[in-house]
Amino acid sequence: MLDSSTFLLETARALVLNPKDPPTWSILAGHSRTVSDSIKSLITAIRDKAPGQRECDYSIDSINKCIRDIEQASLAAVGQSLPCREDISMEALQEQLTSSVQEIGHLIDPVATAARGEAAQLGHKVTQLASYFEPLIVASVGLASKLQDHQQQMTILDQTKTLSESALQMLYAAKEGGGNPKACHTHDAISEAAQLMKEAVDDIMVTLNEAASEVGMVGGMVEAIAESMGRLDEGTPPEAEGSFVDYQTTMVKFSKAIAITAQEMMTKSVTCPEELGGLASQVTVDYGQLALQSRLAAATAEIEEVSLGPEERLCHSPV
């Protein structure tokens, strides 16, 4: 650049002596372009060697790869060919995904602050942020693979992709800002990217919290039904106050109620899925009552069977 600048000045001096010499003007233009390109290259080199720039580039490449991975998973989900992970439970995947999203959320403001005016911290913060996206993608794809509902699959994958894309925008803005407090023209872009990331984190956390609530509710229902089933085998039945016919009638009533609710659940799963929780809860309650009435009926049947004589037993026996 120094040589080109020297030649540029010498050519300019020659033009002062002979301003109407066309070849000299052409030479001046050539030296001018060389100097301009050299200055641009110097600025780029200075920027690239600035603190945090290399880490920003590595982090951008890493998140771009994560976005490609989530896009591939989304295509597989659309084609109903996303393989289900069998080596881990849905609850564990939810915990991993929630943890990754929360850690990413905690780093948004530190990255934005470093990008606006803490160049020494920028490299560390962006590297830390990018490190959570690979486990984020793995957990998201794994969780989606275990979901039976196609819409829920796509929601998780789409929200994960949105979070990754907003993080990519943040990294580009952070790289441009470079931790330079005087680069005020980049600060609005950094703030905008940070806000988009926060919104993406909030969206996916809402989805995960709803899913966790549903899993917890279903888990409690399953435990309640299992407990009712276990009580059927208990040796000491509850004290019976009615007759066998009374309990038999009640058993039939609850059995029919369960059958009706189960049929309604099949319909609501298509037309109104938000009502499934209440219906499932009703099935759980009805099954608990059915199990209780069964024990009472069994106890009453044994008592009545013992109290009957041989002739009466024969009369009560089915032909």
C-alpha positions as CSV (number, residue, x, y, z in Angstrom):
1,M,0.0,0.0,0.0
2,L,2.9,2.4,0.8
3,D,4.4,1.8,-2.7
4,S,1.1,2.5,-4.4
5,S,0.6,5.6,-2.3
6,T,4.1,6.8,-3.4
7,F,3.3,6.2,-7.0
8,L,0.0,7.9,-6.7
9,L,1.6,11.0,-5.3
10,E,4.3,11.1,-7.9
11,T,1.7,10.7,-10.7
12,A,-0.4,13.5,-9.2
13,R,2.7,15.7,-9.2
14,A,3.4,14.9,-12.8
15,L,-0.2,15.9,-13.7
16,V,0.3,19.2,-12.0
17,L,3.1,19.9,-14.5
18,N,1.2,18.5,-17.4
19,P,-2.6,18.2,-16.6
20,K,-3.5,17.3,-20.2
21,D,-1.5,14.1,-20.5
22,P,-4.1,11.2,-21.0
23,P,-1.7,8.4,-20.3
24,T,-0.8,9.9,-16.9
25,W,-4.4,10.2,-16.0
26,S,-4.9,6.5,-16.7
27,I,-1.8,5.7,-14.5
28,L,-3.3,7.9,-11.7
29,A,-6.6,6.0,-11.9
30,G,-4.7,2.7,-11.6
31,H,-2.7,3.7,-8.6
32,S,-5.9,5.2,-7.0
33,R,-7.7,1.8,-7.3
34,T,-4.7,0.0,-5.8
35,V,-4.5,2.3,-2.8
36,S,-8.3,2.1,-2.3
37,D,-8.2,-1.7,-2.4
38,S,-5.2,-1.8,-0.1
39,I,-7.0,0.4,2.5
40,K,-10.1,-1.9,2.3
41,S,-7.9,-4.9,2.8
42,L,-6.2,-3.3,5.8
43,I,-9.5,-2.5,7.4
44,T,-10.8,-6.0,6.9
45,A,-7.6,-7.5,8.3
46,I,-7.8,-5.2,11.4
47,R,-11.4,-6.2,11.9
48,D,-10.7,-9.9,11.4
49,K,-7.9,-9.8,13.9
50,A,-9.9,-7.9,16.5
51,P,-10.9,-9.7,19.7
52,G,-13.8,-12.1,19.3
53,Q,-13.9,-12.1,15.5
54,R,-12.5,-15.6,15.0
55,E,-14.8,-17.0,17.7
56,C,-17.7,-15.3,16.0
57,D,-16.8,-17.0,12.7
58,Y,-16.5,-20.4,14.4
59,S,-19.8,-20.0,16.2
60,I,-21.6,-18.9,13.0
61,D,-20.4,-22.0,11.3
62,S,-21.5,-24.2,14.2
63,I,-25.0,-22.8,14.3
64,N,-25.3,-22.9,10.5
65,K,-24.6,-26.7,10.8
66,C,-27.2,-27.0,13.6
67,I,-29.8,-25.2,11.4
68,R,-29.1,-27.7,8.5
69,D,-29.5,-30.6,10.9
70,I,-32.9,-29.3,12.2
71,E,-34.0,-28.7,8.6
72,Q,-33.2,-32.3,7.8
73,A,-35.2,-33.5,10.8
74,S,-38.1,-31.3,9.8
75,L,-38.1,-32.8,6.3
76,A,-38.1,-36.3,7.8
77,A,-41.0,-35.4,10.1
78,V,-43.0,-34.0,7.2
79,G,-42.5,-37.3,5.4
80,Q,-43.4,-39.3,8.6
81,S,-40.0,-40.9,8.5
82,L,-38.3,-39.4,11.6
83,P,-36.8,-42.3,13.4
84,C,-37.8,-42.6,17.1
85,R,-35.0,-42.6,19.7
86,E,-35.3,-45.7,21.9
87,D,-32.3,-45.1,24.1
88,I,-33.8,-42.4,26.2
89,S,-37.1,-41.4,27.8
90,M,-39.3,-38.5,26.7
91,E,-39.0,-37.0,30.1
92,A,-35.2,-37.0,29.9
93,L,-35.3,-35.4,26.5
94,Q,-37.6,-32.7,27.8
95,E,-35.3,-32.0,30.6
96,Q,-32.3,-31.8,28.3
97,L,-34.1,-29.5,25.9
98,T,-35.4,-27.3,28.7
99,S,-31.9,-27.0,30.2
100,S,-30.4,-26.0,26.8
101,V,-33.0,-23.4,26.1
102,Q,-32.7,-21.9,29.6
103,E,-28.9,-21.7,29.3
104,I,-29.2,-20.0,25.9
105,G,-31.7,-17.5,27.4
106,H,-29.3,-16.6,30.2
107,L,-26.6,-15.8,27.7
108,I,-28.6,-13.4,25.5
109,D,-27.9,-10.2,27.5
110,P,-24.2,-11.0,28.2
111,V,-23.6,-11.6,24.5
112,A,-25.4,-8.4,23.6
113,T,-23.5,-6.4,26.2
114,A,-20.1,-7.8,25.0
115,A,-21.0,-7.0,21.4
116,R,-21.8,-3.4,22.2
117,G,-18.8,-2.6,24.3
118,E,-16.8,-5.4,25.8
119,A,-14.5,-6.7,23.1
120,A,-12.4,-8.7,25.5
121,Q,-15.5,-10.8,26.6
122,L,-17.0,-11.2,23.1
123,G,-15.1,-14.3,22.1
124,H,-15.8,-16.2,25.3
125,K,-19.5,-15.3,25.3
126,V,-20.3,-16.2,21.7
127,T,-18.4,-19.5,22.1
128,Q,-20.4,-20.3,25.2
129,L,-23.6,-19.4,23.5
130,A,-22.9,-21.6,20.4
131,S,-21.9,-24.6,22.6
132,Y,-25.5,-25.1,23.7
133,F,-27.0,-25.4,20.2
134,E,-25.7,-28.9,19.4
135,P,-27.4,-30.4,22.5
136,L,-30.4,-28.2,21.8
137,I,-30.8,-29.8,18.4
138,V,-30.1,-33.3,19.6
139,A,-32.7,-33.0,22.3
140,S,-35.3,-31.3,20.1
141,V,-35.1,-33.9,17.3
142,G,-35.2,-36.7,19.9
143,L,-38.2,-35.3,21.6
144,A,-40.0,-34.7,18.3
145,S,-39.3,-38.3,17.3
146,K,-41.2,-39.5,20.4
147,L,-44.2,-37.3,19.9
148,Q,-47.2,-39.1,18.3
149,D,-48.9,-35.9,17.2
150,H,-47.5,-34.6,13.9
151,Q,-48.4,-31.0,14.7
152,Q,-46.6,-31.2,18.0
153,Q,-43.6,-32.6,16.2
154,M,-43.5,-29.7,13.7
155,T,-44.1,-27.1,16.5
156,I,-41.0,-28.3,18.4
157,L,-38.8,-28.5,15.4
158,D,-40.0,-25.1,13.9
159,Q,-39.5,-23.3,17.2
160,T,-36.0,-24.8,17.6
161,K,-35.1,-23.6,14.1
162,T,-36.5,-20.2,14.9
163,L,-34.3,-20.0,18.0
164,S,-31.3,-21.1,16.0
165,E,-31.9,-18.6,13.3
166,S,-32.3,-15.7,15.8
167,A,-29.0,-16.7,17.4
168,L,-27.4,-16.7,14.0
169,Q,-28.6,-13.1,13.5
170,M,-27.3,-12.2,16.9
171,L,-23.9,-13.6,16.0
172,Y,-23.7,-11.6,12.8
173,A,-24.7,-8.5,14.6
174,A,-22.2,-9.2,17.4
175,K,-19.4,-9.8,14.9
176,E,-20.2,-6.5,13.2
177,G,-20.3,-4.6,16.5
178,G,-17.1,-6.2,17.6
179,G,-17.4,-5.0,21.2
180,N,-16.7,-1.5,20.0
181,P,-18.7,1.1,22.0
182,K,-18.1,3.7,19.3
183,A,-19.8,1.5,16.6
184,C,-23.2,3.0,17.4
185,H,-24.6,2.1,14.0
186,T,-24.5,-1.6,15.0
187,H,-26.1,-1.3,18.4
188,D,-29.7,-1.2,17.2
189,A,-29.1,-4.4,15.2
190,I,-27.7,-6.1,18.3
191,S,-30.7,-5.0,20.4
192,E,-33.1,-6.2,17.8
193,A,-31.4,-9.6,17.5
194,A,-31.4,-10.0,21.3
195,Q,-35.1,-9.3,21.4
196,L,-35.9,-11.8,18.7
197,M,-33.8,-14.4,20.6
198,K,-35.7,-13.7,23.8
199,E,-39.1,-14.1,22.0
200,A,-37.9,-17.4,20.5
201,V,-36.8,-18.7,23.9
202,D,-40.2,-17.7,25.5
203,D,-42.1,-19.4,22.7
204,I,-40.3,-22.7,23.0
205,M,-40.4,-22.6,26.8
206,V,-44.2,-22.2,26.7
207,T,-44.4,-25.3,24.5
208,L,-42.1,-27.3,26.7
209,N,-43.9,-26.3,29.9
210,E,-47.3,-27.3,28.4
211,A,-45.8,-30.6,27.3
212,A,-44.3,-31.2,30.8
213,S,-47.6,-30.4,32.4
214,E,-49.4,-32.9,30.1
215,V,-46.8,-35.6,30.8
216,G,-47.0,-35.0,34.5
217,M,-50.8,-35.1,34.5
218,V,-50.9,-38.3,32.4
219,G,-48.2,-39.8,34.6
220,G,-50.4,-39.1,37.7
221,M,-53.4,-40.7,36.0
222,V,-51.5,-43.8,35.1
223,E,-50.2,-44.1,38.7
224,A,-53.8,-43.8,40.0
225,I,-55.1,-46.5,37.7
226,A,-52.2,-48.8,38.5
227,E,-52.9,-48.2,42.2
228,S,-56.5,-49.1,41.7
229,M,-55.5,-52.3,39.9
230,G,-53.2,-53.2,42.6
231,R,-55.9,-52.9,45.2
232,L,-57.9,-55.5,43.4
233,D,-55.4,-58.1,44.6
234,E,-55.4,-56.9,48.2
235,G,-56.5,-59.6,50.6
236,T,-58.6,-57.5,52.9
237,P,-61.6,-56.0,51.1
238,P,-63.4,-52.9,52.3
239,E,-66.4,-53.4,54.6
240,A,-69.4,-54.1,52.4
241,E,-72.7,-52.3,53.3
242,G,-74.8,-53.3,50.3
243,S,-75.7,-56.5,48.5
244,F,-73.9,-58.1,45.6
245,V,-76.7,-56.9,43.2
246,D,-76.1,-53.3,44.3
247,Y,-72.4,-53.4,43.6
248,Q,-72.9,-55.3,40.4
249,T,-75.3,-52.6,39.2
250,T,-72.8,-49.9,40.1
251,M,-70.0,-51.7,38.3
252,V,-72.1,-51.8,35.1
253,K,-72.8,-48.1,35.4
254,F,-69.1,-47.2,35.8
255,S,-68.1,-49.6,33.0
256,K,-70.6,-48.0,30.6
257,A,-69.4,-44.5,31.7
258,I,-65.7,-45.5,30.9
259,A,-66.7,-46.8,27.5
260,I,-68.7,-43.7,26.7
261,T,-65.8,-41.4,27.8
262,A,-63.3,-43.5,25.9
263,Q,-65.3,-43.1,22.7
264,E,-65.7,-39.3,23.4
265,M,-61.9,-39.1,23.8
266,M,-61.4,-40.6,20.3
267,T,-63.7,-37.9,18.9
268,K,-62.2,-35.0,20.8
269,S,-58.7,-36.0,19.9
270,V,-59.5,-34.7,16.4
271,T,-62.1,-32.0,17.0
272,C,-61.1,-30.6,20.4
273,P,-57.8,-32.0,21.8
274,E,-57.7,-29.4,24.6
275,E,-60.5,-31.3,26.3
276,L,-58.7,-34.6,26.5
277,G,-57.1,-33.9,29.8
278,G,-60.5,-33.5,31.6
279,L,-61.9,-36.6,29.9
280,A,-58.8,-38.7,30.8
281,S,-59.2,-37.5,34.4
282,Q,-62.8,-38.6,34.4
283,V,-61.8,-42.1,33.1
284,T,-59.3,-42.3,36.0
285,V,-61.9,-41.4,38.6
286,D,-64.5,-43.8,37.1
287,Y,-61.9,-46.6,37.0
288,G,-61.1,-46.1,40.6
289,Q,-64.7,-46.4,41.5
290,L,-65.1,-49.5,39.3
291,A,-62.2,-51.1,41.1
292,L,-63.7,-50.3,44.5
293,Q,-67.1,-51.6,43.5
294,S,-65.5,-54.8,42.1
295,R,-63.8,-55.5,45.5
296,L,-67.1,-54.9,47.3
297,A,-68.9,-57.1,44.9
298,A,-66.3,-59.9,45.3
299,A,-66.5,-59.7,49.1
300,T,-70.3,-59.7,49.0
301,A,-70.4,-62.6,46.6
302,E,-68.2,-64.7,48.8
303,I,-70.3,-63.9,51.9
304,E,-73.6,-64.8,50.0
305,E,-72.0,-67.9,48.5
306,V,-70.9,-69.1,51.9
307,S,-74.4,-68.4,53.5
308,L,-76.2,-70.4,50.9
309,G,-77.0,-74.1,51.4
310,P,-76.3,-76.7,48.7
311,E,-79.8,-76.5,47.3
312,E,-79.8,-72.7,47.2
313,R,-76.4,-72.7,45.5
314,L,-77.8,-75.0,42.8
315,C,-80.8,-72.7,42.3
316,H,-78.5,-69.6,42.0
317,S,-76.1,-71.4,39.7
318,P,-76.4,-70.6,35.9
319,V,-77.8,-73.5,33.9
